[in-house]
Amino acid sequence: MKNNKQVRKVAILGAGVMGAQIAAHFANANIPVVLFDLAAKGKDKNAAIKGALKLLGKLKPAPLGYKTVTGLIEAANYDDDLEKLKDVDLVIEAVAERMDIKKSLYDKIEDYIKEDAIFATNTSGLSINDLSEVFPERLKHRFCGVHFFNPPRYMHLVEIIATEKTDQNVIDSLTELLTSTLGKGVVNAKDTPNFIANRIGVFSIICTIHHGMKYKLPLETVDA
């Protein structure tokens, strides 16, 4: 990929709080999305994803520009619909923050990602280099971190985290897409625990606790 104009379709892996809202944000920009999650039990294997899409219309602040944009989001599951990954230009993984769960999913889908697609994880702090170890060499240079903040429609910041093998044109293409199409402010982070924003946030919380205890401040004062 050389520029964001080639991102005609996106796949989001994981229809949870972040995944569904990231899908909505791309749909707001008129980019079709395939939203994946685990197959549900029963006749409709996509019932859980459809439920997540209905919830988008009830969340505050609203993740949807218009409720009708959900028509651009297609529900899919990992059992029946992996072939649909072959049609997308960008895959963003947003499943549970566990290394084993993410790597297991990567093993399952790697053969369905087309050769010029970008694959990114929305992890908020796991090592991008460690996550990339499961990939064959043909995919490692197209993998990176892209960390949206909650709620993704309203939080301006997005962190991009390259691995040791990520191609620069992948970073450039993703940056252009995020800034020009989604209106985000992008910072490039190193692959350190929690990257930039959450690393600062955790440090601030620890400092607050430390000084609160040191000066014996009541919770009401600390929380004011």
C-alpha positions as a printed Julia matrix, in Angstrom:
224×3 Matrix{Float64}:
   0.0     0.0    0.0
   1.28    3.45  -0.89
  -1.49    5.76   0.29
  -4.81    5.81   2.05
  -6.76    5.98  -1.21
  -6.24    2.23  -1.51
  -8.08    1.55   1.75
 -11.44    0.75   0.24
 -12.53   -1.73   2.89
 -11.55   -2.48   6.49
 -11.94   -5.5    8.76
 -12.17   -5.16  12.53
 -11.48   -8.28  14.59
 -13.48   -8.1   17.81
 -16.92   -6.55  18.28
 -16.43   -5.44  21.87
 -16.45   -1.9   23.25
 -13.48   -0.71  21.18
 -13.85   -2.89  18.1
 -17.46   -1.95  17.4
 -16.78    1.76  17.91
 -13.7     1.7   15.68
 -15.85    0.03  13.03
 -18.42    2.8   13.46
 -15.75    5.47  13.06
 -14.62    4.03   9.72
 -18.25    3.74   8.61
 -18.74    7.41   9.53
 -15.98    8.12   6.99
 -17.93    6.12   4.37
 -15.5     3.19   4.43
 -17.17   -0.26   4.39
 -16.26   -2.48   7.34
 -16.43   -6.2    8.05
 -16.83   -6.61  11.82
 -15.74  -10.03  13.11
 -16.34  -11.82  16.37
 -16.81  -15.33  17.74
 -19.65  -17.33  16.27
 -22.71  -17.37  18.52
 -24.58  -20.52  19.42
 -27.92  -21.02  17.71
 -29.22  -20.41  14.21
 -27.69  -16.97  13.74
 -23.95  -17.23  14.26
 -23.61  -13.46  13.88
 -26.12  -12.65  16.62
 -23.48  -11.24  18.98
 -22.1    -8.88  16.33
 -25.58   -7.72  15.38
 -26.26   -7.05  19.05
 -23.11   -4.94  19.24
 -24.25   -2.94  16.21
 -27.63   -2.25  17.82
 -25.85   -1.07  20.96
 -23.93    1.51  18.92
 -27.17    3.43  18.47
 -27.66    3.68  22.24
 -24.18    4.65  23.42
 -23.38    8.14  24.71
 -21.53    9.99  23.35
 -22.85    8.67  20.06
 -20.25    6.69  18.06
 -22.37    6.98  14.9
 -22.63   10.12  12.81
 -25.97    8.8   11.57
 -27.63    5.58  12.65
 -27.93    4.56   9.0
 -24.14    4.22   8.63
 -24.4     0.81  10.3
 -25.46   -0.3    6.83
 -21.78   -0.06   5.91
 -20.83   -2.54   8.65
 -21.11   -6.22   7.75
 -21.32   -8.82  10.54
 -18.99  -11.81  10.24
 -17.68  -14.65  12.39
 -14.4   -16.57  12.52
 -16.0   -19.93  11.72
 -17.69  -19.13   8.42
 -16.43  -15.82   7.06
 -12.63  -15.7    7.03
 -12.66  -15.61   3.22
 -14.0   -12.05   3.52
 -10.62  -10.96   4.86
  -9.19  -11.44   1.37
 -11.14   -8.4    0.17
  -9.97   -5.86   2.75
  -7.02   -3.47   2.66
  -6.65   -2.93   6.4
  -7.23   -5.36   9.27
  -7.38   -4.03  12.84
  -7.43   -6.52  15.7
  -9.26   -5.39  18.84
  -9.8    -8.57  20.88
  -9.07   -9.19  24.57
  -5.77   -7.87  25.95
  -4.13  -11.26  26.3
  -1.09  -12.28  24.32
  -2.25  -15.9   23.96
  -5.7   -14.95  22.65
  -4.28  -12.53  20.11
  -1.61  -14.93  18.85
  -4.14  -17.76  18.55
  -6.34  -15.52  16.4
  -3.37  -14.48  14.25
  -2.58  -18.13  13.56
  -6.15  -18.65  12.43
  -6.39  -15.73  10.02
  -2.89  -15.23   8.6
  -3.56  -17.23   5.41
  -6.57  -15.04   4.58
  -4.84  -11.65   4.67
  -4.08  -10.47   1.16
  -0.49   -9.74   0.26
  -0.73   -5.94   0.2
  -3.0    -5.44   3.23
  -1.9    -3.76   6.45
  -2.51   -5.65   9.69
  -2.58   -3.69  12.96
  -3.4    -4.39  16.58
  -5.29   -1.99  18.82
  -3.54   -3.23  21.96
  -3.09   -0.53  24.58
   0.22   -1.81  25.89
   1.29   -5.33  24.87
   4.58   -5.65  22.99
   4.06   -5.25  19.25
   7.31   -7.07  18.52
   6.26  -10.02  20.69
   2.87  -10.18  18.98
   4.54  -10.2   15.56
   6.57  -13.32  16.35
   3.69  -15.59  15.36
   3.6   -14.24  11.79
   5.49  -15.63   8.79
   8.09  -13.29   7.29
   5.72  -12.22   4.51
   3.44  -10.57   7.09
   5.87   -9.17   9.64
   6.76   -6.1    7.6
   3.05   -5.18   7.28
   2.22   -5.43  10.99
   2.16   -2.61  13.54
   0.23   -1.22  16.48
  -2.53    1.37  16.05
  -3.88    2.39  19.45
  -7.21    4.24  19.45
  -8.5     5.71  22.7
 -12.02    5.34  24.07
 -14.35    6.69  22.73
 -12.53    6.48  19.37
 -14.82    8.9   17.54
 -14.08   11.7   20.0
 -10.55   11.04  21.26
  -8.2    12.82  18.87
  -5.04   10.89  19.67
  -3.97    7.65  17.97
  -0.63    6.0   18.68
   1.17    4.1   15.91
   3.8     1.61  17.02
   6.17   -0.02  14.55
   7.97   -3.3   15.08
  11.61   -3.81  14.23
  10.5    -5.05  10.79
   7.56   -2.78   9.92
   7.99   -1.1    6.53
   8.01    2.69   6.66
   5.47    2.92   3.83
   3.03    0.99   6.04
   3.44    3.59   8.79
   3.14    6.44   6.27
   0.01    4.97   4.67
  -1.66    4.37   8.01
  -0.74    7.86   9.23
  -2.24    9.46   6.13
  -5.43    7.43   6.49
  -5.84    8.31  10.16
  -5.13   12.01   9.74
  -6.73   12.78   6.38
  -9.74   10.45   6.46
 -10.49   10.0   10.16
  -9.24   13.38  11.37
  -6.91   11.98  14.02
  -3.73   13.32  15.56
  -1.05   10.65  15.26
   2.04   10.14  17.39
   4.68    7.5   16.73
   5.44    5.51  19.86
   8.23    3.11  20.69
   7.39   -0.48  21.58
   7.62    0.04  25.33
   5.02   -1.17  27.88
   1.87    0.98  27.57
   3.5     3.12  24.83
   3.15    6.88  25.54
  -0.23    8.04  26.85
  -1.01    5.09  29.12
   2.58    5.04  30.37
   2.24    8.68  31.44
  -1.21    7.95  32.86
   0.01    5.07  35.01
   2.94    7.16  36.26
   0.53    9.98  37.17
  -1.76    7.6   39.07
   1.16    6.13  41.03
   2.44    9.62  41.88
  -1.02   10.66  43.04
  -1.31    7.62  45.31
   2.22    8.15  46.65
   1.69   11.8   47.55
  -1.79   11.17  48.88
  -0.38    8.62  51.32
   2.71   10.7   52.12
   0.69   13.74  53.13
  -2.23   11.71  54.55
  -4.73   13.38  52.27
  -8.36   12.22  52.44
  -9.79   10.6   49.31
 -12.17   13.51  48.8
  -9.22   15.91  48.53
  -7.23   13.69  46.18
 -10.27   13.14  43.98
 -11.31   16.81  43.9
